[in-house]
Amino acid sequence: MYNDSHVHTSFSGDSGTPAREQIRRALSLGMSSLCITDHQDFDFPGGEEFTFDTEGYFAELSSLKEEYRGRLDLRIGAELGLQPRISTDLAAYVSSFPFDYIIGSTHVCKGRDPYYPDFYEGREQEDAYLDYFEEELANLKAYDCFDAAGHLDYVVRYGPRKNDGYSYSRYRELFDEMLKTLIEKGKALECNTGGLRAGLGHPHPTEEILRRYRELGGQLVTLGSDAHDPASLGYAFDSLGALLKQCGFRYYAVYKDRKPQLYPL
């Protein structure tokens, strides 16, 4: 079983799963390592809390890392919410703690969360997606304190028509610029199976985008289930090898001490 590098626990505001349960699930699936990446979204709109106490986070996960040493290589990461003009110095925050891996994700667009229907109200779905992708590109250009771009077309999971009418070609220029930015900065692209779990028929991002990243020279791809509960951990990982090979990849990356380690697909 491939190793999962996008997993949430009760340190995330939208998960109630103890870290130990995710570790046990990873062991039962035969994973050799697991990276926990709880939400650290500073300045989240609407008063929602998507931050965790970093010292407490490291204390608990470091204790579990020692407890399971020899059985599972537990790695400590975070999913960092990227926003323009955020009040927190994200680079300073990330460099202040010994993270193994940082996912850079766009969860907020122009002060609104695409998870909620009001993000799409009063406009065409295509225009809402355009706003999101433009903001995501701005975030990827502005920040360098992450290792992989998380669920690149995340917004499609929550649109009123999901991926009906959505394609790489419709937003080709924006996606190509995002992918070129990642490649120039030496960043990985995450293959996130949350889209498959949501019934989209594709991971985030779609196969077209994964293939295009490879065509442009991108080599680093990470695997994440975006699991908020044990049942979702490693979701559809049994099909990812064939999918990614068809997109031109032969290896996937798992990060330790902010450096990629390559494993065969």
C-alpha positions as CSV (number, residue, x, y, z in Angstrom):
1,M,0.0,0.0,0.0
2,Y,1.3,3.4,-0.9
3,N,2.1,5.8,1.9
4,D,-0.5,8.5,2.7
5,S,0.7,12.1,3.0
6,H,-2.5,14.0,3.5
7,V,-4.3,12.9,6.7
8,H,-6.3,14.8,9.3
9,T,-6.9,14.2,13.0
10,S,-8.8,15.9,15.9
11,F,-6.2,18.7,15.7
12,S,-8.1,19.9,12.6
13,G,-11.3,21.8,13.2
14,D,-13.2,19.5,10.9
15,S,-12.1,16.1,12.3
16,G,-12.8,14.3,15.5
17,T,-10.4,11.4,14.8
18,P,-7.7,10.8,17.4
19,A,-4.2,10.5,15.7
20,R,-3.8,7.1,17.2
21,E,-6.8,5.8,15.2
22,Q,-5.3,7.0,11.9
23,I,-2.0,5.4,12.8
24,R,-3.7,2.1,13.5
25,R,-5.6,2.3,10.2
26,A,-2.4,2.9,8.3
27,L,-0.8,-0.1,10.0
28,S,-3.7,-2.3,9.1
29,L,-3.4,-1.2,5.5
30,G,0.3,-2.1,5.4
31,M,1.7,1.4,5.1
32,S,5.3,1.9,6.1
33,S,4.9,5.6,6.8
34,L,2.2,8.1,7.4
35,C,2.2,11.9,7.4
36,I,-0.4,13.7,9.5
37,T,-1.1,17.1,8.0
38,D,-3.7,18.9,10.1
39,H,-5.3,22.2,9.0
40,Q,-3.4,25.4,9.9
41,D,-5.6,28.1,8.3
42,F,-4.9,31.4,9.8
43,D,-7.4,34.3,9.4
44,F,-10.1,31.9,8.3
45,P,-13.4,33.9,7.5
46,G,-16.6,33.7,9.4
47,G,-15.1,33.0,12.8
48,E,-14.5,29.3,12.0
49,E,-11.4,27.8,13.8
50,F,-9.0,25.9,11.6
51,T,-5.8,26.3,13.6
52,F,-4.1,24.2,16.1
53,D,-1.7,24.7,19.0
54,T,1.6,23.8,17.3
55,E,3.6,23.0,20.4
56,G,0.8,20.7,21.6
57,Y,0.6,19.1,18.2
58,F,4.3,18.3,18.1
59,A,4.2,17.0,21.7
60,E,1.4,14.5,21.0
61,L,2.6,13.4,17.5
62,S,6.3,13.1,18.7
63,S,5.2,10.9,21.5
64,L,3.2,8.7,19.1
65,K,6.2,8.7,16.7
66,E,8.3,7.2,19.4
67,E,5.6,4.7,20.5
68,Y,5.2,3.3,17.0
69,R,8.9,3.5,16.0
70,G,9.9,0.3,14.2
71,R,6.3,-0.3,13.1
72,L,5.4,2.9,11.3
73,D,7.4,5.9,10.4
74,L,5.2,8.7,11.5
75,R,5.9,12.1,10.0
76,I,4.6,15.4,11.1
77,G,3.3,17.9,8.6
78,A,0.6,20.5,8.2
79,E,-1.9,21.7,5.5
80,L,-1.2,25.4,5.4
81,G,-4.0,27.6,4.2
82,L,-2.7,30.1,1.7
83,Q,-4.4,33.5,1.3
84,P,-3.2,36.8,-0.1
85,R,-2.3,39.4,2.5
86,I,-2.7,37.1,5.4
87,S,-1.8,38.6,8.8
88,T,0.5,35.7,9.8
89,D,4.0,35.4,8.4
90,L,3.6,31.9,7.1
91,A,7.3,31.5,6.1
92,A,8.4,32.4,9.7
93,Y,5.8,30.1,11.2
94,V,6.9,27.1,9.1
95,S,10.6,27.7,9.7
96,S,9.9,27.8,13.5
97,F,9.0,24.1,13.8
98,P,10.6,20.9,12.5
99,F,7.9,19.9,10.0
100,D,8.5,17.0,7.7
101,Y,6.1,18.2,5.0
102,I,3.9,21.2,4.2
103,I,0.9,21.2,1.9
104,G,0.0,24.6,0.5
105,S,-3.7,24.7,-0.1
106,T,-6.2,27.4,-1.1
107,H,-9.4,27.0,1.0
108,V,-10.5,30.6,0.9
109,C,-11.1,32.8,-2.1
110,K,-11.7,36.5,-1.7
111,G,-12.7,36.0,1.9
112,R,-15.2,33.3,1.2
113,D,-15.0,29.5,1.6
114,P,-16.0,27.6,-1.6
115,Y,-17.3,24.8,0.6
116,Y,-20.5,26.8,1.2
117,P,-23.2,27.5,-1.5
118,D,-23.1,31.3,-1.0
119,F,-19.7,31.3,-2.8
120,Y,-21.6,30.4,-6.0
121,E,-24.8,32.4,-5.6
122,G,-25.6,35.1,-8.2
123,R,-23.1,34.0,-10.8
124,E,-22.3,31.2,-13.2
125,Q,-20.3,28.2,-11.8
126,E,-17.6,28.8,-14.4
127,D,-17.1,32.4,-13.1
128,A,-16.8,31.1,-9.5
129,Y,-14.2,28.6,-10.6
130,L,-12.3,31.3,-12.5
131,D,-12.2,33.4,-9.4
132,Y,-10.8,30.5,-7.3
133,F,-8.2,29.5,-9.9
134,E,-7.0,33.1,-10.2
135,E,-6.6,33.4,-6.5
136,E,-4.9,30.0,-6.3
137,L,-2.3,31.1,-8.9
138,A,-1.7,34.3,-6.9
139,N,-1.1,32.2,-3.8
140,L,1.3,29.8,-5.5
141,K,3.3,32.7,-6.9
142,A,3.4,34.6,-3.6
143,Y,4.4,31.8,-1.2
144,D,7.5,29.5,-1.1
145,C,7.0,28.0,2.3
146,F,5.3,24.8,1.2
147,D,6.4,21.5,-0.4
148,A,3.4,20.5,-2.5
149,A,0.3,22.2,-3.9
150,G,-2.8,20.5,-2.3
151,H,-5.9,19.5,-4.2
152,L,-5.3,21.9,-7.1
153,D,-8.9,22.0,-8.3
154,Y,-10.5,21.6,-4.9
155,V,-13.3,24.1,-5.7
156,V,-14.8,21.6,-8.2
157,R,-15.7,19.3,-5.3
158,Y,-18.3,21.8,-4.0
159,G,-19.6,23.6,-7.1
160,P,-23.4,23.4,-7.8
161,R,-22.7,21.2,-10.9
162,K,-19.4,19.8,-9.6
163,N,-17.4,18.9,-12.7
164,D,-20.2,19.2,-15.2
165,G,-18.7,21.6,-17.8
166,Y,-15.4,21.7,-16.1
167,S,-12.1,20.7,-17.8
168,Y,-8.5,21.6,-17.9
169,S,-8.9,23.1,-21.4
170,R,-11.4,25.7,-20.1
171,Y,-8.8,27.1,-17.7
172,R,-5.7,26.1,-19.6
173,E,-3.7,29.3,-19.3
174,L,-4.3,29.5,-15.5
175,F,-3.4,25.8,-15.0
176,D,-0.3,26.0,-17.1
177,E,0.9,29.0,-15.2
178,M,0.2,27.2,-11.9
179,L,2.1,24.1,-13.0
180,K,5.0,26.1,-14.4
181,T,5.2,28.0,-11.1
182,L,5.4,24.8,-9.2
183,I,8.1,23.4,-11.5
184,E,10.2,26.5,-11.3
185,K,10.0,26.5,-7.5
186,G,10.7,22.8,-7.3
187,K,7.4,22.0,-5.7
188,A,5.4,18.8,-5.9
189,L,1.8,18.4,-7.2
190,E,-0.5,16.4,-4.9
191,C,-2.7,13.7,-6.3
192,N,-5.6,13.9,-3.9
193,T,-8.2,11.1,-3.9
194,G,-10.8,13.3,-2.2
195,G,-12.3,13.9,-5.6
196,L,-12.8,10.2,-6.2
197,R,-14.4,9.8,-2.8
198,A,-16.7,12.7,-3.6
199,G,-17.9,10.9,-6.7
200,L,-16.3,13.2,-9.3
201,G,-14.7,10.2,-11.1
202,H,-11.3,11.9,-10.9
203,P,-8.7,12.8,-8.3
204,H,-7.7,16.4,-7.5
205,P,-6.4,17.5,-9.9
206,T,-7.8,15.6,-12.9
207,E,-5.7,13.2,-14.9
208,E,-5.4,15.9,-17.7
209,I,-3.7,18.3,-15.3
210,L,-1.4,15.6,-13.8
211,R,-0.4,14.6,-17.3
212,R,0.2,18.3,-18.3
213,Y,2.4,18.8,-15.2
214,R,4.5,15.8,-16.3
215,E,4.7,17.1,-19.9
216,L,6.0,20.5,-18.7
217,G,8.8,18.7,-16.8
218,G,7.2,18.2,-13.4
219,Q,8.5,15.1,-11.6
220,L,7.4,15.3,-8.0
221,V,3.9,14.0,-7.2
222,T,2.6,13.2,-3.7
223,L,-0.3,11.0,-2.7
224,G,-3.0,12.1,-0.3
225,S,-6.4,10.7,0.7
226,D,-7.4,13.9,2.6
227,A,-8.8,11.5,5.2
228,H,-10.7,13.0,8.1
229,D,-11.6,9.6,9.5
230,P,-9.9,6.1,9.4
231,A,-12.3,4.7,6.8
232,S,-11.1,7.3,4.2
233,L,-7.4,6.8,4.8
234,G,-5.7,5.5,1.7
235,Y,-8.9,5.8,-0.2
236,A,-8.6,4.4,-3.8
237,F,-4.8,4.1,-3.4
238,D,-5.0,0.7,-5.0
239,S,-5.8,2.3,-8.4
240,L,-3.4,5.2,-8.2
241,G,-0.3,3.4,-9.5
242,A,-1.9,2.7,-12.9
243,L,-3.5,6.1,-13.1
244,L,-0.2,7.9,-12.4
245,K,1.8,5.7,-14.7
246,Q,-0.6,6.6,-17.5
247,C,0.1,10.2,-16.7
248,G,3.8,9.6,-17.2
249,F,5.0,9.1,-13.6
250,R,7.1,6.2,-12.3
251,Y,7.7,7.4,-8.7
252,Y,5.9,9.2,-6.0
253,A,7.4,11.4,-3.3
254,V,7.1,11.2,0.5
255,Y,8.7,14.1,2.4
256,K,11.0,13.9,5.5
257,D,12.6,16.9,6.9
258,R,11.1,18.9,4.0
259,K,13.0,16.8,1.4
260,P,11.4,14.4,-1.0
261,Q,12.1,10.7,-0.9
262,L,11.1,8.8,-4.1
263,Y,9.3,5.5,-4.1
264,P,8.3,3.4,-7.1
265,L,4.7,3.3,-8.1
